[in-house]
């Protein structure tokens, strides 16, 4: 998954310098059927399927102090089991 907002590069395109790739969730079969959106404040949210548990999960970038993710810059939770 993608960590926001600045740094290295995830792809070989003109926007790559604005992104840093990192695994924000490392357990289960996560990331399938993912969708990303920005809220009105420009904060990224990512919804994705955990195929191991058949859950719909969501991750929100919080900068620091997040819970439920492999990194504390995101807040991750299950929204439907």
Phi and psi in degrees as GROMACS dihedral restraints (atoms count N, CA, C in turn):
[ dihedral_restraints ]
;  ai    aj    ak    al  type     phi  dphi    fc
    3     4     5     6     1  -109.4    20    10
    4     5     6     7     1   137.6    20    10
    6     7     8     9     1  -103.3    20    10
    7     8     9    10     1   136.9    20    10
    9    10    11    12     1  -103.0    20    10
   10    11    12    13     1   153.4    20    10
   12    13    14    15     1  -118.1    20    10
   13    14    15    16     1   -16.2    20    10
   15    16    17    18     1  -131.5    20    10
   16    17    18    19     1   160.3    20    10
   18    19    20    21     1   138.3    20    10
   19    20    21    22     1  -155.8    20    10
   21    22    23    24     1   -42.8    20    10
   22    23    24    25     1   -98.7    20    10
   24    25    26    27     1   170.2    20    10
   25    26    27    28     1   138.6    20    10
   27    28    29    30     1  -106.8    20    10
   28    29    30    31     1   -18.0    20    10
   30    31    32    33     1  -145.3    20    10
   31    32    33    34     1   167.0    20    10
   33    34    35    36     1   -95.6    20    10
   34    35    36    37     1    64.7    20    10
   36    37    38    39     1  -138.3    20    10
   37    38    39    40     1  -179.6    20    10
   39    40    41    42     1   -66.5    20    10
   40    41    42    43     1   -20.3    20    10
   42    43    44    45     1   -97.1    20    10
   43    44    45    46     1    -2.4    20    10
   45    46    47    48     1   -59.5    20    10
   46    47    48    49     1   -33.5    20    10
   48    49    50    51     1   -68.1    20    10
   49    50    51    52     1   -15.6    20    10
   51    52    53    54     1   -89.2    20    10
   52    53    54    55     1    -0.5    20    10
   54    55    56    57     1  -128.0    20    10
   55    56    57    58     1   150.6    20    10
   57    58    59    60     1  -123.5    20    10
   58    59    60    61     1   128.3    20    10
   60    61    62    63     1   -88.6    20    10
   61    62    63    64     1   132.8    20    10
   63    64    65    66     1  -154.9    20    10
   64    65    66    67     1   156.1    20    10
   66    67    68    69     1   -84.7    20    10
   67    68    69    70     1   110.3    20    10
   69    70    71    72     1   -90.1    20    10
   70    71    72    73     1   -19.3    20    10
   72    73    74    75     1  -133.1    20    10
   73    74    75    76     1   128.0    20    10
   75    76    77    78     1  -119.4    20    10
   76    77    78    79     1    -2.7    20    10
   78    79    80    81     1  -108.2    20    10
   79    80    81    82     1   150.7    20    10
   81    82    83    84     1    76.9    20    10
   82    83    84    85     1   178.1    20    10
   84    85    86    87     1   -93.3    20    10
   85    86    87    88     1    75.4    20    10
   87    88    89    90     1   -99.4    20    10
   88    89    90    91     1   161.1    20    10
   90    91    92    93     1   105.2    20    10
   91    92    93    94     1   -12.5    20    10
   93    94    95    96     1   -71.8    20    10
   94    95    96    97     1   147.8    20    10
   96    97    98    99     1    49.7    20    10
   97    98    99   100     1    47.1    20    10
   99   100   101   102     1   -83.5    20    10
  100   101   102   103     1   153.0    20    10
  102   103   104   105     1  -143.8    20    10
  103   104   105   106     1   135.3    20    10
  105   106   107   108     1  -119.4    20    10
  106   107   108   109     1   142.0    20    10
  108   109   110   111     1  -144.6    20    10
  109   110   111   112     1   156.5    20    10
  111   112   113   114     1  -107.0    20    10
  112   113   114   115     1   135.4    20    10
  114   115   116   117     1   -80.1    20    10
  115   116   117   118     1  -175.8    20    10
  117   118   119   120     1   -62.5    20    10
  118   119   120   121     1   -20.9    20    10
  120   121   122   123     1   -92.7    20    10
  121   122   123   124     1     0.8    20    10
  123   124   125   126     1    85.1    20    10
  124   125   126   127     1    10.3    20    10
  126   127   128   129     1   -81.9    20    10
  127   128   129   130     1   129.3    20    10
  129   130   131   132     1   -78.6    20    10
  130   131   132   133     1   141.1    20    10
  132   133   134   135     1  -125.7    20    10
  133   134   135   136     1   140.0    20    10
  135   136   137   138     1  -128.0    20    10
  136   137   138   139     1   123.8    20    10
  138   139   140   141     1  -103.1    20    10
  139   140   141   142     1   142.7    20    10
  141   142   143   144     1  -157.9    20    10
  142   143   144   145     1   162.6    20    10
  144   145   146   147     1   -97.5    20    10
  145   146   147   148     1   131.6    20    10
  147   148   149   150     1   -94.8    20    10
  148   149   150   151     1    98.2    20    10
  150   151   152   153     1   -71.3    20    10
  151   152   153   154     1   -20.0    20    10
  153   154   155   156     1   -66.5    20    10
  154   155   156   157     1   -41.8    20    10
  156   157   158   159     1  -107.4    20    10
  157   158   159   160     1     0.6    20    10
  159   160   161   162     1    56.3    20    10
  160   161   162   163     1    42.4    20    10
  162   163   164   165     1  -109.1    20    10
  163   164   165   166     1   149.3    20    10
  165   166   167   168     1   -96.4    20    10
  166   167   168   169     1   123.8    20    10
  168   169   170   171     1  -123.7    20    10
  169   170   171   172     1   161.0    20    10
  171   172   173   174     1  -137.8    20    10
  172   173   174   175     1   144.1    20    10
  174   175   176   177     1  -126.3    20    10
  175   176   177   178     1   135.5    20    10
  177   178   179   180     1  -123.9    20    10
  178   179   180   181     1   132.5    20    10
  180   181   182   183     1   -72.4    20    10
  181   182   183   184     1   126.0    20    10
  183   184   185   186     1  -121.7    20    10
  184   185   186   187     1    -5.4    20    10
  186   187   188   189     1    88.5    20    10
  187   188   189   190     1   -58.4    20    10
  189   190   191   192     1  -160.8    20    10
  190   191   192   193     1   157.0    20    10
  192   193   194   195     1    85.7    20    10
  193   194   195   196     1     9.9    20    10
  195   196   197   198     1   -72.8    20    10
  196   197   198   199     1   160.9    20    10
  198   199   200   201     1  -131.2    20    10
  199   200   201   202     1   159.4    20    10
  201   202   203   204     1    83.3    20    10
  202   203   204   205     1    -2.7    20    10
  204   205   206   207     1  -114.3    20    10
  205   206   207   208     1   170.7    20    10
  207   208   209   210     1   -74.3    20    10
  208   209   210   211     1   -19.4    20    10
  210   211   212   213     1  -125.3    20    10
  211   212   213   214     1   148.4    20    10
  213   214   215   216     1   -86.6    20    10
  214   215   216   217     1     5.1    20    10
  216   217   218   219     1   -84.2    20    10
  217   218   219   220     1    -5.2    20    10
  219   220   221   222     1  -126.2    20    10
  220   221   222   223     1   151.7    20    10
  222   223   224   225     1  -113.4    20    10
  223   224   225   226     1   119.8    20    10
  225   226   227   228     1  -117.3    20    10
  226   227   228   229     1   141.7    20    10
  228   229   230   231     1  -155.2    20    10
  229   230   231   232     1   159.7    20    10
  231   232   233   234     1   -87.9    20    10
  232   233   234   235     1   129.7    20    10
  234   235   236   237     1  -106.7    20    10
  235   236   237   238     1   -15.6    20    10
  237   238   239   240     1  -155.8    20    10
  238   239   240   241     1   125.3    20    10
